[in-house]
Each structure stands twice: as C-alpha cells, then as structure tokens.
Amino acid sequence: METKIVKSSEANIFLEGVEVCREYFKTEKITFGTSQLHPGQTGAVDKGHPNSHEVFFVVRGSVLLRCGEKLYELNEGDAQIIPPGEPHQLTNIGDCVALVSWSLAPSEI
C-alpha cells in the first residue's frame, strides 16, 4: 500500500445514533476514523468487535465511555483500549463538541 491522504470531506460518513462517524482508512490490518458528539449527546451502543482491539483517543472535549457495565471519564489527550467483543458507548459530558479518534486492529473487513 502506498502513502495516502484522505480529507475529512472524502471520508466515509455514517451515523451511530446521533454520533457522526468518519471512517478514513480500512485495510486488512487497521481501521481508523473519528466520532463527533455535541454536548449532552450519547451515541449508539457499539456491540464490540470480536476479533479486534479498539483504541479511543480524545482529540477534543470530554466523554464518558461505557464499556460493558463500567464507566470511564476521558478528557482531551486521554486514550483507552477496549478488548475484543466488549460493548461500548460514548457520551459527551463536556461543554464543546467532542472529537474522538478510534482505530481497530486487526481490521474487520
């Protein structure tokens, strides 16, 4: 694979509830994208990825991450890894639009 640039306007955009997701890259080894939530919004429950670890990195804002029955508060600059198959959900608990980058490895194609 060669080096590739994907502009925000070129990303695959989809919704998980009210969560606006952009998928920038999807290969056999990794998937990378972002999620955006306005203050007070909660995204849909992601049932988890049976064969992939997922990493969340908070680019902007503050979110509450529900993993199974546990809650984690993540602020700008924080990261969390989610084990394979773990259901999870994001809620924006801050006062600005939250932006979270995420990646799955290996990718689920």
WONOR-V343732 format. One record per pair of residues at least 24 apart in sequence whose C-alpha atoms are under 8 Angstrom apart, sorted by the first residue. I is the first residue (numbers start at 1). GAP is how many residues later the second one is. Records with the same first field share a line. If there is no record, write none. Layout:
BEGIN
I: GAP + GAP
END
This chain:
BEGIN
16: 27 + 28 + 29
17: 25 + 26 + 27
18: 24 + 25 + 26
19: 24 + 25
26: 81 + 83
27: 80 + 82
28: 78 + 79 + 80 + 81
29: 76 + 77 + 78
30: 73 + 74 + 75 + 76 + 77
31: 72 + 73 + 74 + 75 + 76 + 77
32: 69 + 70 + 71 + 72
33: 68 + 69 + 70
34: 65 + 66 + 67 + 68
35: 64 + 65 + 66 + 67
36: 61 + 62 + 63 + 64
37: 54 + 55 + 60 + 61 + 62
38: 54 + 58 + 59 + 60
39: 53 + 54 + 55 + 56 + 57 + 58 + 59
40: 51 + 52 + 53 + 54
41: 50 + 51
42: 47 + 48 + 49 + 50
43: 46 + 47 + 48
44: 45 + 46
45: 42 + 43 + 44 + 45
46: 41 + 42 + 43
47: 38 + 39 + 40 + 41
48: 36 + 37 + 38 + 39 + 40
49: 35 + 36 + 37 + 59
50: 34 + 35 + 36
51: 33 + 34 + 55 + 57
52: 31 + 32 + 33 + 52 + 53 + 54 + 55 + 56
53: 28 + 29 + 30 + 31 + 51 + 52 + 53
54: 27 + 28 + 29 + 30 + 48 + 49 + 50 + 51
55: 24 + 25 + 26 + 27 + 47 + 48 + 49
56: 24 + 25 + 44 + 45 + 46 + 47
57: 43 + 44 + 45
58: 40 + 41 + 42 + 43
59: 39 + 40 + 41 + 42
60: 37 + 38 + 39 + 40
61: 31 + 33 + 34 + 35 + 36 + 37 + 38
62: 30 + 31 + 32 + 36
63: 27 + 28 + 29 + 30 + 31 + 35
64: 26 + 27 + 28 + 29
65: 24 + 25 + 26
66: 24
END
